[in-house]
Amino acid sequence: MPFQVSPGVNVSEIDLSTVVPAVSTTEGAIAGVFKWGPAETRVLVDSEETLAARFGDPAPFANGDLLNTETFFTAANFLAYGNKLYVSRVVDSAARNAGSNNALLIKNDDSVVQLTDASDHFHARYAGTLGNSIRVSVCDSTSAFETALTGSLTISSGASTGTSSADESSKVSVGDLIEVSGVTLEVSAINEAGTGLTFAKPYTGVSDISVGTGVAKRKWRHSGLVRSAPGTSSYVSAQGGAGDEIHVVVEDEDGLITGTKGTILEVYEGVSRATDAKNEVGETNYWVDVIEARSQWIYAKGGANLAADGVAASISALSTTNPSYNSLDGGVESQDENNITLADVAAGYDLYKSAEDVDVSLILQGKAIGGTNKNGLANHLIDNVVDYRKDCVAFISPDKDDVVNNAGSEVDDTKTFRNGLTASSYAFMDNGYKYQYDKYSDKYRWIPLNGDIAGLAVRSDELRDAWFSPAGYNRGGIKNLVKLAYNPNKAQRDVLYQADINPIVTFPGQGTILFGDKTLLGKPSAFDRINVRRLFIILEKAISTASKFTLFEFNDGFTRSQFKNLVEPFLRDIQGRRGIQDFRVVCDETNNTGEVIDRNEFVGDIYIKPAKSINFIQLNFVAVRSGVEFSEIVGQF
């Protein structure tokens, strides 16, 4: 117990209840090209719907170009089996976020730049042409919300234009609504003199409109989305300021995002121009900060030419007569799936390189990338991610050209692809592509199978345990396919399996099955099977996590016994769940010698006999004569 210098009672609490924790084995990870979403960061998605909402669907652009079908559907196929996938979007330096004045590249929330152009108030949240469909409207005063027009207005029945006797250029903005004689018309253009208005749709009344001063009203086009005109917030009023509130509306102007032009994406009502403003619950109400924290579509910048920002006490009401309508432009993705470089995608996968930063178990290759060296991405995953971490498995498919429309050469070209890969027990290769339906474009597309195979590993975890093989009729069924690029026969399967390539086979009436469980180790070993590899990943991850609490303790008999008592129950549990046949834990003076102790080291040796999956079945049918006793011949063949 601790030393005491005077009589007393000291209470100590010692925790000896530590156990080996359960570790997760079902998180996947993928990097690649997407239409939308944050770039060069990790985002966890739980379903195909979330994937499409966050990173954009794979439907073609207006010009017919496809962006990311193979990457998107590899991720979506994995999510058909599991619900935890980290996604990293890849862009290059040519990508741009659409802007109200200048387009620039903002990769994610951690790389927001300070805007220097005073008129450059809005940017799309993410790089890509989808941002070009965004329009941001700001109403910052009572006058901007609604004003009476001072001149006469004449509109002929059936016409798309009207004439005004007064200069309305300072009172009407393109996008505003004109209300006159019970009719509401949207202004789509104003002539240079301000005496001619063009409307989005022609006036269809039975008679002409001709009204005098003060009868027609100009209204902010989104006035119906908010309760009232901008006013003064309670926070700014208490500080002696006035007229700080503004309304901001984000809409899908061209319909590229939602499919319907003018769809409202976000509404920010009564946010403040005061940089120090707070709402009723004490959170910031400064409009730029509110948009940065909450918007899924834009970033904003205050300052000149939009709103006179400042501290609450210095805010005064604005006298602006026009709302602003900011159509964003200049957004580009910069890359499509056929032109993306290995360096770009490798940088995306490097976000998963550190086991201390993110816990993942299954790395999806997606599409093979590498230019003339088409297995370059697979080797990057093996050499720089899974072999570096040593706690996850990379799932690899051959190049599309190796197996699609390559009749007669599929096996040879797939072997060539495999022969260029680094040998590793942390990698698992399948033999092809599947043909599946693309509901976003109403077409069928060829998609690599590595997302499905990683998904089978998740399904094996959920049905049994990670140390059960994901192959075979019980757990190896592939979902969502019409056909395989080729269906290997027995002779082809023999060649593939000898090269550590796991065949996927369609059996009539029994479905499409993963028919192998070899890793890419390339030599006979217990680790040449994925179930053993994943068993040891779990053992190593769980026991090493528990062992951290032994750091800085004394290397004595008590600590060593505590370590054994920690590990052995965990291994017995794994043994009871059929993961291992037998084990032994050695942690005593035999391996923790005086020299080891003097080096401040601690050694625990854990011996494991892993359970093995059945790959080959031999059935012997022996015919015997009637008078022969079975005991005489059993075991002789």
Secondary structure, 3 states (H helix, E strand, C coil): CCCCCCCCCCCCCCCCCCCCCCCCCCCEEEEECCCCCCECCCEEECCHHHHHHHHCCCCCCCCCCCCCHHHHHHHHHHHCCCCCEEEEECCCCCCEECECCCCECCCCHHHCCCCCCCCCCEEECCCCHHHHHEEEEEECCHHHHEEECCCCEEECCCCCEEEECCCCCCCCCCCCEEEECCEEEEEEEECCCCCEEEECCCCCCCCCEEECCCCCEEECCCHHHCCCCCCCCHHHHHCCCCCCEEEEEEEECCCCCCCCCCEEEEEEEEEECECCCECCCCCECEHHHHHHHHCCCEEECCECCCECCECHHHCCCCCCCCCEEEECECCECCCCCCCCCHHHHHHHHHHHCCCCCCCCCEEECCCCCCCCCCCHHHHHHHHHHHHHHCCCEEEECCCHHHHCCCCCCHHHHHHHHHHCCCCECCEEEECCEEEEEECCCCEEEEEECHHHHHHHHHHHHHHCCCCCCCCCCCCCECCCCCEECCCCCHHHHHHHHHCCEECEEEECCCEEEECCCECECCCCCHHHEHHHHHHHHHHHHHHHHHHHHHCCCCCCHHHHHHHHHHHHHHHHHHHHCCCEEEEEEECCCCCCCHHHHHCCCCCCEEEEEECCCCCCCCCCCCCCCCCCCHHHHCCCC
